[in-house]
């Protein structure tokens, strides 16, 4: 089943501008009539030639998510610079959860029907056989290796945390407990995945490094890890912890927990990105009316991205140069991209939709 902040219940994973490129046209100058030269010593002046200067191409911004079609059906969507491309036909419950660009290749991970799917340049590759319920949450490309994180239900009805490498499935948990992998990141030779394992009320936020499990919480309260980012020797993980009444937005750095909210209202952190000395986290905070507000934290300081009558949330953050991009659900419950805090609705029909991942490729 598709899981994100808009539809999540307790411990469900957050799933977690048109390009300005152009050119100046070369224009042929009109012929300038020449005066008859009566002075043989006077030079003939030729018209000056004007050369056009190409306009610098901006970055390509890729966003993935889903758009409602009919009934319970959704279509998996890729937006490139705001232009929409359907990855599925909309006749089943489908979604795209993560995007990654490597060289000239665009990779998207998601689910089509009950099949875990990887799209490369729009061509689908099945990662599962469709016999069991699956959830696909995250994608990372390192060299020639493509990693996809998620979960698959086993014959006992338990979800198993999964990692696919180049289409080959690897179970991160043994299937005795409910578990899910929500994010994957590769740094050097190390593969990091985060998620959760356990049953309510003792769900534990988890980190797997090269398949070896490490608990981020002790199980005395429910918690979940949604996103992982590695910068140098530091491992940053965004997620949620649950108090007696409300969820709390949390960031773990090298296993040390930092709480961004006080537990007076529901909140969650779905994505983390590190740029230089700055740590960006995307998520949501519920207001006094229990309505989610898409939120971006920079070094722990919260910024509301929107003032809306709708429940909104931020699912993914990416930093490129001086620009901060956030993907999520905004006004009209529509897929939205924020660039430096300015919102762009991606689904022009404003249908029920969501944006779950953003990736920026510089020219």
N, C-alpha and C positions, 0 to 999 in steps of 0.2 A: 504494500500500500504506500501511496505517496504520503510523505510526512514533512510538514514545515510548520513555522510558527503560526501561520494563519489557522491551521486546522489541528494543531497538536493538542493532545491531552497530556496528562502527567507523564513525563519522561519520553515523549515522542521526540525524535531528533528534529532539530531545525534543518530543515533543508532549505540544516542547518541545514549621437548626436551626429547626426550625419556627418561624415567625413568632410572636412573643409578643403580637401585636395582639389586642385584645379590647375589651369594653365592660362597663360596669356596668349592669345592668338597672334601669329605673325600677320601683319597687315601690309599689303602692297601699297607703297606710297604712290600718289598720283604723279604723273609726269609733269615736271615744271617746264613750261615753254622757255626756250633760250633766246635771248636777244641776239640779233645778228651782231657779230663782233666786228666793229669797224676799226678797232685798234689791235693790230697783230700782236702787240706786246701784252695785251690784257689777257689773263688766264680765263678759261671757261670754268664756272662754278658748277660742280655736280651736286645733286640733291643728297642730303645727309641720310644715311641708312640707319633705321631704328631697329634695334634688336629687343625682342621680348625677354623678360626674365621669368623663368618658371617659378610658380608659387610653391613654397615648401609644403610637402604632404604631412598632414597630422597623423597621430597614432590611430590604429584600428582598435575599436572597442567592441569586444565580443561579450554578449550576455546570453545566458540560457535560462529556460524556465518552462512554463506551460500556459496554455490558454484553454478555457472551458469550451467545449463544442456542444454536445447534447447529453442530457441525462447525467450519468456519472462519468462521462467520457471527457478526456482532456487530450490535447495534442502537445507533443514535445516540440519546443521552439528554440531556434537559434536566431538572435538578432546580431547583425554586424553593422555597426555604425547606424543603428536604429532601423535597418531594413530587416523585415521578418522573413525567416525561412522555416517552413514546417519540416520537422524530421519524421513525424508520423502522420497518419491520415485522419486522426481524430475519432476513429471508430472504436477505440478502446481506452481504458485508463492508462495514459502514458505521460511521462514527464522527462525533462532533461534537468539534471541536478548539478552538473559540473562541467566546466569548459577549460581547456588548456591548449595553447598554441605553441608549436615547436617548429621553427623554420617556416616552411610553407604549408604545414599540415595543421588542420584544426580538428581537435579531438573533443568529443562530447560524450559524457556518460549519463545513463539514465535507465528508465524502464519502459518497455513497450508491451502492454498487456501484462503478462506475468513473467516476462523474459528480461533478465538483466542484459543491457545492450550498450555497446560502445560504437559510436559513429566516428569514422575517420573521413573527413572531407565529405560528409553527408552519406557515406555508405555504411550500412549497419552490419555489425558483427555480434552474434549472440554469445553471451557469456554463460547463460544457464539454459536448461532444456524446457523451461516453462511448466514443469510438473509441480513446483513448489512456489509459494509466495516469496518474493524477493524485494529488497530495497537497495537502491544504489545511491550513494551519497557523495562521492568524491573521486577525483581523478588527478593523477600527477604523471608527467612524462619526464624521464631522465635518460638522456642519450637515446638508445634504441628500445628502451624498456618503458612499457605503459602499465601503470598501476591503477587499479580501481578498487574502491572500498565500498562495503555495504553489509548486507546480511541475507541469509536464506533460511527458510523454515525447514526443519528436519522432519523425519517421520514421526517423531514424538510431539510435534507441534511447537517445539522450541526454536527460536531464531538463533542462528549461529553467526558470529562475527566472521566476515569473509574478506579476503584480499585476493584479487585476481591480478596476476602478473603475466602480461602478454597472452591473456585469455585462459591461463591455467589457474584453477581455483585452489586457494589455500585456506583452511579453516584456522582461525585464530583462537577459537574456544572449542571445548569438547562436546558441546550440545547439551550438557546437563542443566545449564542455566540459560535464561534468556540473555542474549547479547547482541550487540551491533557495533560495527566499525563505522564511524561517521566522517572521518577525514584521514587522508594519507599525505605524507610529505617525505621527499627523499633528499638527503644531504650527504654527499659523498657516497660511501658504500652503505650507509645506514638508511633503513626504511622505517619510518615512524607512522603508526596508526593510532587513532584515539577513538573512544566510544564509551560503551558501558557494558556491565555484566551484572546479572542478579535479578531478583524479583522484588517487587514492592513489599515492604518499605525499606529494603536493604539493597537498593541498586547502587553499584559502585562505579564511579568514573574511572576509566582505564586508559593506560598508555601501553602500547606494544611496540617495542624496539627490536627490529629484526625477529619478530615473532615471540619475543619473551615478554611476558605480562608484568606490568607494574601498576599497583593500585595508587590512584591519586587521592582517594578518600577511603575511610575505614568501614563504611557500611552502616554507621550509626544514623545517617540521614541519606536520603536519596540524592544522587548527583549524576550528571552526565557531561561528557566531553564532546564538543561538536567540531572543533577546528584546531589544527596544529600547524605551527610555523617554526622553523629552525633558523636561527641567526647566529653564526659563529658557533660557540659552545652552548648557547642558550636555547632552551626548548620552551616555547610559549604555547599554551593551550587555553582555548576559550570554551566556556560551558555554563552550566547551571548547577546550583545546589538548592536544596529545598528545605526551608524552615518548616515550622509547624503549620503555617498557614499560606505562605507564599514562596515563589521561586526567586532566586537571587542570581544576578549576573556575576560570573566568576572568571578570573584569569589566574591560571597557574603558570609560574615561571620556575622552571627546574624543580617542579613539584611543590613549590611554596604557593599557597592559596592567597589570592587578593580578592576581596569582595568589592564590587563596584556599586552595589545597592544595599540598602539596609533591611530589606525584608518586609517593609511596610506595604508594598504592593508587588505584584508579579513582575519579574524582569528576567531577561536571559541574554547571553552573549553567544552569537552563532558563528562568528568569523574573526580571525586575528591576522594582522599583517604588520610586519616590522620594516621600517624604512629608516636607516641610520640609527639615531638614538630614540626615534619615536615609535611608539606602539599604538596601533589603531585597532579598535575592536568595534564590530557592528553587532547590533541586536535590537532590543526593545525594552521600554519601561512602560508599565501600565499607569495611567493617570488616576485621578480620584474616582472617576467613573468606571474603572477597570477596563479602559480602552487602551490597547497597545499603541505606543508611539515609537516609530522608527528612530533609533538613536545611534550615534557614533561617539565612542569614547576615544580621546587622544591623550595618552599618558594618564588615563584615569579620569579625565575631566569630560563630563557628558555634554553632548550637543544634540538637541532634538532636531531631526531632519525635516519635520513636517508638523503642521497644525491642521488636523483633519477631523471630520466627523466619522471617518472610517477607522477600523482597526488596522494599524500599519505596523510593519516590521522591516528590519534590515537583515538580510541573509548573508551578504558577502561584501568584503572590502578589498580594494586593490589600490596601491599607490604607485604612480608613475611620474617621476620628476617631482614637480610641485603640485601635481593634481591628485586629488583623492576621489576615487570612484566607489560608489556604494550601490548595490543592487538589492531590490526587495519588493515589498508590496506597499503601494501608496494610495493616493486618492482613488475612489471608486473600486477599491480592491483590485487595482490594475497593476501589472508589472511595471516597475519604475526603476530608472537609473538616476542617481544623484551624482553630479560632478561638482565638487567643491560646494556642496550644499544646495545646488540648484537642481530641481527635479525635472525629469523628462519622462512622460508616460510613454512606454514602449508599445503597448497594445493600443493602437489608435482607435479601435472600436470600443475601448474601455470595458471589454468583457471581463468576467472574473478570470484573473490570471495572476501569475507570480513570476518574479525573477529571482533565481536562486544562486547564481554564480556570475562573476564578472572577471574578465582577463583583458589586459591591455597590451598590445604589441606596438612598440615604437618602430617608425620606419627605418 
